[in-house]
């Protein structure tokens, strides 16, 4: 095998994988050439480019690259940095679905970028279009102490089976799938079209199955369609769900084409009956998984060498640096199931940086940090952050210093400084409003770590339109950009929860819509009311539940347009 694959990742791309992905890039190149020569119309090219992750956005084409269940290795991260430098403007963007985007690439350069990415097993397949999308998972899969089972081999089985499956290429609408192996939901299982949660390991691995979740114009938490599905039925049951959706899903109305609408219209019981009837003809067929299938996938995986674990017995510095380290360790160092190891969160957030953006130089530097401290393993999260999953506890002081030199050691994990935001109207053709200036203004107002820690745990999310790429419905505070008579306004949502640490919940709109120069003041009023009214040790979410959303809506409505401070417009890369 080529040297490309000597560095570790979870699934190791094979020579077959690279050959197929290289062919795919060459096919797209020929399709674009035919389009330019007039033999293929723009409408005919559209589904072909979308199958490779190529969009036409507000100001330029955008290439979305799938990062299967959030796993990368340092070689892949370096390649992303090189591709961003060579074919884009030297930076990229992590999305809330464990994808990576280039926002300024040209159509002609896209096949070249995909060719380079193919050499390390990366691609744009399943990242866009009406297909079964990039399969996601818990960013801490395989390392979380509370995990029942590592779901990634099962995610890989689904990925390989579904990638070029002809029935999943032209679905009524996009279809998002996730798997998790832990009761602690970091995979957003209730807002996916189809989700698998491990519920048993013995005597046989089994999943709880949810269907019909999603956000957007009609937010719905996915109901349980089957309480127990044994692992060898994973493909056949998924196929049954997809067949029912493919047959009955609406194709005449874009806003009603998602499976969540079909499930809600039919009712979960009727939908379950249809799936069970379809599954009866599939469950004992050739797609039923065997132990040999699972063993084949597991043989293509490489794990870190966990025997190197070493606890931290002393911190080799004191004074202000010691205090900064302890603060960072509290927020950005996560517990690990392997003795002597920790997971290290690297938030790509802060004033002057669009959430999830990082430069080619940062990608290459983080790849080097990964080689030195995480055995070349890297992950990307639903919250637009990087995670190093295999850091020895004894190396925590040195990785802290290494990240500090890159200005990437801010201890904001779980705080307002680790906010989530979509690219919004600065990039996306679908957006009603700009997300990044609002994110920038909030980041500047709460740049102080003391201020963030005073507020305490807070999940803050911003979307520029109803497509909800910023997952605003499940934030403790959510902001949604809307169009109001041709002008951008923002709705404020409270009471949402992603399911991490508590049951998932959908936030609801409070108060009126705020103009662009009001929304940051409205958020500040809400947070000030919380700080003035909270009980000892009470979190923001608990205070909203106790005091009622109306209390905070009234506080937000106290602002007046003439006194509101306009948002700065310096967020994001240019």
C-alpha positions in Angstrom: 0.0 0.0 0.0 1.2 3.5 -0.7 2.9 5.6 1.9 -0.2 7.8 2.1 -1.8 5.3 4.4 1.0 4.7 6.9 -0.4 7.3 9.2 -3.2 6.1 11.4 -6.9 6.8 11.0 -9.9 4.8 12.0 -10.9 3.3 8.6 -7.8 2.8 6.4 -8.6 3.7 2.7 -7.6 0.9 0.4 -6.1 1.1 -3.0 -9.6 0.2 -4.3 -11.0 3.3 -2.5 -8.4 5.6 -3.9 -8.9 4.3 -7.5 -12.7 4.8 -7.3 -12.4 8.2 -5.9 -9.8 9.2 -8.5 -12.1 8.0 -11.2 -14.9 10.0 -9.7 -12.9 13.2 -9.9 -12.0 12.5 -13.5 -15.6 11.9 -14.4 -16.6 15.3 -12.9 -13.8 16.9 -14.9 -15.2 15.5 -18.1 -18.8 16.5 -17.1 -17.7 20.1 -16.5 -15.9 20.1 -19.8 -19.0 18.9 -21.6 -21.0 21.6 -19.9 -18.6 24.3 -21.0 -18.7 23.0 -24.6 -22.5 23.1 -24.6 -23.2 19.4 -24.7 -24.5 19.4 -21.1 -26.8 22.1 -19.8 -26.5 23.7 -16.4 -29.6 21.9 -15.2 -28.2 18.6 -16.4 -24.8 19.3 -14.7 -26.5 20.3 -11.4 -27.2 16.8 -10.0 -23.8 15.5 -11.2 -21.9 18.3 -9.4 -24.0 17.9 -6.3 -23.1 14.2 -6.2 -19.5 15.4 -5.8 -20.2 18.1 -3.2 -20.1 21.1 -5.5 -22.6 23.9 -4.9 -23.0 27.3 -6.5 -23.3 29.7 -3.6 -24.0 33.4 -3.2 -20.6 34.7 -4.2 -18.7 31.7 -5.5 -18.8 27.9 -5.8 -18.5 25.9 -2.6 -17.0 22.4 -2.3 -18.2 20.3 0.6 -15.9 17.4 1.7 -17.3 14.5 3.7 -15.4 13.5 6.9 -17.0 10.1 7.6 -18.3 10.0 11.2 -15.8 12.8 12.0 -12.6 10.8 11.7 -9.4 12.2 10.2 -5.7 11.5 10.3 -2.9 14.1 10.3 -2.0 13.4 6.6 -5.6 14.1 5.6 -5.7 17.3 7.7 -2.5 18.4 6.0 -4.0 17.7 2.6 -7.1 19.7 3.4 -4.8 22.6 4.3 -2.8 22.2 1.1 -6.0 22.0 -1.1 -7.4 25.1 0.7 -4.2 27.0 -0.1 -3.8 25.8 -3.7 -7.4 26.0 -4.9 -9.1 28.4 -2.4 -8.2 31.4 -0.3 -6.1 29.5 2.3 -8.8 28.6 4.8 -11.7 26.2 5.2 -14.8 25.7 7.3 -16.1 22.9 9.6 -19.8 22.3 9.4 -22.3 21.0 12.0 -22.5 17.7 10.2 -18.8 16.7 10.4 -18.0 18.1 6.9 -15.4 20.5 5.6 -16.1 23.3 3.1 -14.1 25.4 0.7 -16.1 28.5 0.0 -14.2 30.2 -2.8 -13.1 27.3 -5.1 -13.7 27.6 -8.9 -15.7 25.1 -10.8 -12.7 24.2 -13.0 -10.5 23.6 -9.9 -12.9 21.3 -8.2 -11.9 18.1 -10.0 -8.3 18.9 -9.3 -9.0 19.4 -5.6 -11.0 16.2 -5.5 -8.2 14.3 -7.2 -5.7 15.5 -4.6 -8.1 14.6 -1.8 -8.8 11.2 -3.3 -5.1 10.2 -2.7 -5.8 10.3 1.1 -9.3 8.8 0.9 -11.3 12.1 1.1 -14.1 13.0 -1.3 -17.3 15.0 -1.8 -19.5 11.9 -2.2 -22.6 11.9 0.0 -22.0 15.5 1.1 -24.8 17.0 -0.9 -27.8 16.3 -3.1 -30.9 14.1 -2.5 -29.0 11.1 -1.3 -28.1 9.3 1.9 -25.7 11.9 3.3 -22.3 11.6 5.1 -22.9 9.3 8.1 -22.1 11.0 11.4 -21.4 9.8 14.9 -20.3 10.9 18.4 -17.0 12.8 18.3 -15.9 10.8 21.3 -16.9 7.4 19.8 -14.6 4.6 21.1 -13.0 6.7 23.8 -15.9 7.9 26.0 -15.9 6.2 29.5 -19.7 5.7 29.5 -19.8 4.1 26.0 -21.5 0.8 25.6 -20.0 0.0 22.2 -17.9 1.8 19.6 -20.4 2.5 16.8 -17.8 3.3 14.1 -17.4 -0.1 12.5 -21.1 -0.2 12.0 -21.1 3.3 10.6 -18.5 2.1 8.1 -20.6 -0.9 7.1 -23.4 1.5 6.4 -21.1 4.0 4.6 -19.6 1.4 2.2 -23.0 -0.2 1.4 -24.8 3.1 0.8 -22.1 5.2 -1.0 -22.9 4.2 -4.6 -26.2 2.4 -3.9 -28.5 3.2 -6.9 -31.7 3.4 -4.8 -30.2 6.2 -2.7 -29.0 8.5 -5.4 -32.2 10.4 -6.2 -34.3 10.4 -3.1 -37.2 12.8 -2.6 -34.9 14.9 -0.4 -31.6 14.6 1.5 -31.4 11.9 4.1 -29.2 12.1 7.2 -28.0 9.2 9.3 -26.1 8.9 12.6 -25.0 6.2 15.0 -24.1 6.4 18.7 -22.9 3.9 21.2 -23.5 5.9 24.4 -26.4 7.0 26.5 -24.8 10.5 26.5 -26.0 11.9 23.2 -23.3 13.8 21.4 -24.5 12.6 17.9 -27.8 14.6 17.9 -29.8 11.4 17.3 -33.2 13.0 17.6 -32.7 15.5 14.8 -31.6 13.0 12.1 -33.8 11.3 9.5 -32.5 7.9 10.8 -30.6 7.2 13.9 -29.2 4.1 15.6 -28.5 4.1 19.4 -26.7 1.1 20.9 -28.9 -0.3 23.7 -27.4 -3.8 24.2 -24.0 -5.5 23.8 -24.8 -8.9 25.2 -25.9 -11.5 24.1 -25.9 -9.6 20.8 -25.3 -6.0 19.8 -28.6 -4.2 19.3 -29.8 -0.7 18.4 -32.8 1.5 19.1 -33.9 3.0 15.9 -35.4 6.5 15.5 -36.8 7.9 12.3 -38.2 11.2 11.1 -36.2 13.7 13.1 -35.0 17.0 11.7 -34.9 20.8 12.1 -35.6 23.3 9.3 -39.1 24.8 8.8 -40.8 22.0 10.7 -38.6 20.9 13.6 -39.4 17.4 14.9 -37.6 15.2 17.4 -37.4 11.7 15.8 -39.7 9.1 17.4 -38.6 5.5 18.0 -39.7 3.2 15.2 -38.1 0.1 16.6 -36.9 -0.5 20.2 -34.4 -3.2 19.3 -32.7 -4.0 16.1 -29.9 -6.6 16.1 -26.7 -5.5 14.4 -26.8 -8.0 11.5 -30.1 -6.4 10.4 -28.6 -2.9 10.1 -28.4 -2.8 6.3 -31.7 -4.6 5.6 -33.7 -2.5 8.0 -32.2 0.7 6.6 -33.0 -0.5 3.2 -36.6 -1.1 4.2 -36.9 2.4 5.6 -35.4 3.9 2.5 -37.7 2.0 0.2 -40.8 3.2 2.0 -39.5 6.8 1.9 -38.4 6.5 -1.8 -41.8 5.3 -2.8 -44.0 7.6 -0.7 -41.9 10.7 0.0 -43.2 13.8 -1.8 -41.4 15.0 -4.9 -43.8 17.8 -5.8 -43.1 20.1 -2.8 -39.6 20.8 -1.6 -40.6 21.9 1.9 -42.7 18.7 2.4 -40.3 16.2 0.9 -38.3 15.2 4.0 -39.1 11.9 5.7 -40.1 13.7 8.9 -43.1 15.1 7.1 -44.1 11.7 5.8 -43.8 10.1 9.2 -45.8 12.8 10.9 -48.5 12.6 8.2 -48.8 8.8 8.3 -48.2 8.5 12.0 -45.3 6.5 13.5 -47.4 3.3 13.9 -48.6 3.2 10.2 -45.1 4.0 9.1 -43.6 1.3 11.2 -46.1 -1.2 9.7 -45.0 -0.3 6.2 -41.4 -0.6 7.1 -41.9 -4.0 8.8 -43.8 -5.3 5.7 -41.0 -4.2 3.4 -38.3 -5.5 5.8 -40.0 -9.0 5.8 -38.9 -9.4 2.2 -35.3 -8.1 2.8 -34.2 -9.3 6.3 -33.0 -12.8 5.3 -31.6 -11.7 1.9 -28.0 -11.2 0.8 -27.7 -7.9 2.7 -28.0 -9.5 6.1 -24.7 -8.9 7.8 -22.5 -11.7 9.1 -19.6 -11.9 11.5 -17.3 -12.1 8.5 -18.6 -8.8 7.2 -17.9 -7.1 10.5 -14.5 -8.7 10.8 -13.6 -7.5 7.3 -14.4 -3.9 8.3 -12.7 -4.1 11.7 -9.5 -5.4 9.9 -9.4 -2.1 8.0 -9.3 0.0 11.2 -6.2 1.1 13.1 -6.4 2.1 16.7 -3.9 4.2 18.7 -1.4 2.3 20.7 -3.2 2.5 24.1 -0.3 0.8 25.9 1.6 4.1 25.9 -0.9 5.7 28.4 0.8 7.7 31.2 -0.9 9.7 34.0 0.0 13.3 34.7 2.0 13.2 38.0 3.1 16.8 38.1 2.5 20.1 36.2 6.0 21.5 35.3 5.1 25.2 35.7 3.4 27.5 38.2 2.1 31.0 38.7 0.0 32.5 35.9 0.8 29.8 33.5 -0.2 27.1 36.0 -3.6 28.9 36.5 -4.2 29.2 32.8 -3.4 25.5 32.3 -5.8 24.4 35.1 -8.5 26.6 33.5 -7.8 25.0 30.1 -7.8 21.5 31.6 -11.2 22.0 33.2 -12.9 23.1 30.0 -11.0 21.6 27.1 -9.7 18.2 28.5 -12.3 15.4 28.4 -12.3 12.1 30.3 -11.1 9.0 28.5 -11.9 5.3 28.8 -8.2 4.3 28.3 -6.0 4.6 31.4 -3.4 7.4 31.2 -5.2 9.1 28.2 -7.3 12.2 27.7 -9.2 13.8 24.8 -8.3 17.4 24.0 -10.9 19.8 22.5 -9.6 22.6 20.3 -12.4 25.2 19.8 -12.1 27.0 16.5 -14.0 30.0 17.9 -13.4 33.5 19.1 -13.5 37.2 18.1 -12.1 37.7 14.6 -12.8 34.1 13.6 -16.0 32.7 12.1 -17.0 29.6 14.1 -15.5 26.6 12.5 -13.1 28.5 10.2 -9.3 27.7 10.3 -6.5 28.5 8.0 -4.2 26.3 5.9 -1.4 27.2 8.3 -3.5 26.2 11.3 -4.5 22.9 9.6 -0.8 22.1 9.0 0.2 23.1 12.5 -2.6 21.1 14.1 -1.6 18.1 12.0 1.9 18.4 13.5 0.4 18.7 17.0 -1.5 15.6 16.3 1.6 13.7 15.2 3.4 14.7 18.3 0.7 14.3 20.9 -2.2 12.2 19.4 -0.5 9.5 17.3 -1.7 11.2 14.2 -5.4 10.9 15.1 -7.8 13.9 14.7 -11.6 14.3 14.9 -14.1 17.0 14.0 -17.3 17.6 16.0 -20.9 18.7 15.4 -19.9 21.9 17.2 -17.3 22.9 14.6 -14.3 22.0 16.7 -11.3 19.8 16.5 -10.6 17.0 19.0 -7.4 15.1 19.6 -8.6 11.7 20.9 -5.3 10.0 22.0 -3.3 12.4 24.2 -1.3 11.0 27.1 -2.2 12.7 30.3 1.5 13.3 30.9 1.7 15.3 27.7 -1.1 17.7 28.6 1.2 20.5 29.7 3.2 20.4 26.5 0.1 20.2 24.2 -1.3 23.1 26.1 1.8 25.1 25.4 1.8 24.0 21.7 -1.8 25.0 21.2 -1.1 28.3 23.1 1.5 29.2 20.6 -1.1 28.8 17.9 -3.7 30.9 19.9 -5.9 27.8 20.0 -5.9 27.0 23.8 -8.8 29.2 24.9 -10.7 27.3 27.6 -14.2 27.9 26.3 -15.5 24.3 25.9 -19.2 24.3 26.8 -19.3 28.1 27.3 -20.8 30.8 25.1 -17.4 31.3 23.5 -17.8 27.9 21.9 -20.9 29.0 19.9 -22.1 27.3 16.7 -23.0 29.3 13.6 -23.6 28.6 10.0 -21.9 30.7 7.3 -25.2 32.6 6.7 -25.8 35.3 4.2 -22.1 36.1 3.7 -21.8 32.9 1.7 -25.0 30.8 1.4 -27.5 31.6 -1.4 -30.3 30.2 0.8 -29.7 32.5 3.8 -32.1 35.2 4.8 -29.7 37.0 7.1 -26.0 37.1 8.0 -24.9 34.9 10.8 -21.2 35.8 11.1 -21.5 39.5 12.1 -23.8 38.4 14.9 -21.4 35.7 16.0 -18.6 38.2 15.9 -20.5 40.7 18.0 -21.4 38.2 20.7 -17.9 36.8 20.7 -16.5 40.3 21.3 -19.0 41.2 24.0 -18.2 38.0 25.9 -14.5 37.7 25.0 -13.5 37.8 28.7 -13.1 34.3 30.1 -14.3 35.6 33.5 -17.5 36.8 31.9 -18.1 33.4 30.1 -17.4 31.4 33.3 -19.7 33.7 35.3 -22.5 32.8 32.8 -21.6 29.1 33.0 -22.6 26.3 30.7 -24.4 27.7 27.6 -25.1 26.2 24.2 -25.4 29.2 21.8 -26.3 28.6 18.2 -27.0 30.8 15.1 -28.7 30.0 11.8 -29.1 32.4 8.9 -32.3 30.7 7.6 -34.9 28.1 8.2 -32.6 25.3 6.9 -31.1 25.4 10.4 -27.5 24.5 9.6 -26.6 26.2 12.8 -29.0 24.0 14.8 -30.6 27.0 16.5 -33.6 25.0 17.6 -31.5 22.9 20.0 -29.4 25.7 21.5 -30.0 27.0 25.0 -30.2 30.2 23.2 -30.8 30.1 19.4 -30.9 32.8 16.8 -32.7 32.4 13.5 -32.3 34.9 10.6 -35.5 35.7 8.8 -36.6 38.0 5.9 -39.0 40.7 6.8 -40.1 42.8 3.9 -36.8 42.4 2.2 -34.7 43.2 5.4 -32.8 40.8 7.7 -34.3 40.2 11.1 -33.5 37.8 13.8 -35.8 35.6 16.0 -34.7 34.6 19.5 -35.3 31.1 20.7 -35.0 29.7 24.2 -35.4 26.3 25.9 -33.6 24.1 23.4 -31.3 21.3 24.2 -29.2 19.0 22.0 -29.6 15.9 24.1 -26.1 16.2 25.6 -26.5 15.7 29.3 -30.3 15.9 29.3 -33.3 14.9 27.0 -33.3 16.7 23.7 -35.8 19.7 23.5 -36.7 22.2 20.8 -36.5 25.8 21.6 -39.3 28.2 20.9 -39.4 31.7 19.6 -39.8 34.4 22.3 -40.6 38.1 21.8 -40.6 39.9 18.5 -38.1 39.7 15.7 -35.0 41.9 16.2 -33.2 43.9 13.6 -29.5 43.3 12.9 -28.4 46.1 15.2 -30.7 44.9 18.0 -30.2 41.2 18.3 -26.9 41.3 20.3 -28.4 43.7 22.8 -31.4 41.4 23.1 -29.1 38.5 23.9 -27.2 40.6 26.4 -30.5 41.6 28.1 -31.5 37.9 28.4 -28.1 37.0 29.9 -28.2 40.0 32.3 -31.6 38.9 33.5 -30.3 35.4 34.1 -27.3 36.7 36.1 -29.6 38.9 38.2 -32.2 36.3 38.9 -30.5 32.9 39.1 -30.3 30.8 42.2 -26.9 29.6 43.5 -25.4 27.1 41.1 -28.4 27.4 38.7 -27.6 27.0 35.0 -29.1 29.2 32.4 -31.3 26.4 31.1 -32.6 25.7 34.6 -33.4 29.4 35.2 -35.4 29.5 31.9 -37.4 26.5 33.1 -38.0 28.0 36.5 -38.8 31.6 35.6 -40.5 31.0 32.3 -39.5 32.1 28.8 -41.8 35.1 29.1 -39.5 36.6 31.7 -36.6 36.6 29.3 -38.8 37.7 26.3 -39.8 40.7 28.3 -36.2 41.5 29.1 -35.2 41.2 25.5 -38.1 43.5 24.4 -36.8 46.3 26.7 -34.2 47.3 24.1 -35.0 50.1 21.7 -33.7 50.4 18.1 -32.3 53.9 18.6 -30.1 52.7 21.5 -29.1 49.3 20.2 -25.4 48.9 19.2 -24.8 48.0 15.6 -22.9 44.7 15.1 -19.4 44.8 13.9 -18.8 43.3 10.5 -15.3 41.8 10.9 -16.2 38.2 11.5 -15.0 35.4 9.2 -12.3 35.0 6.7 -12.1 37.0 3.6 
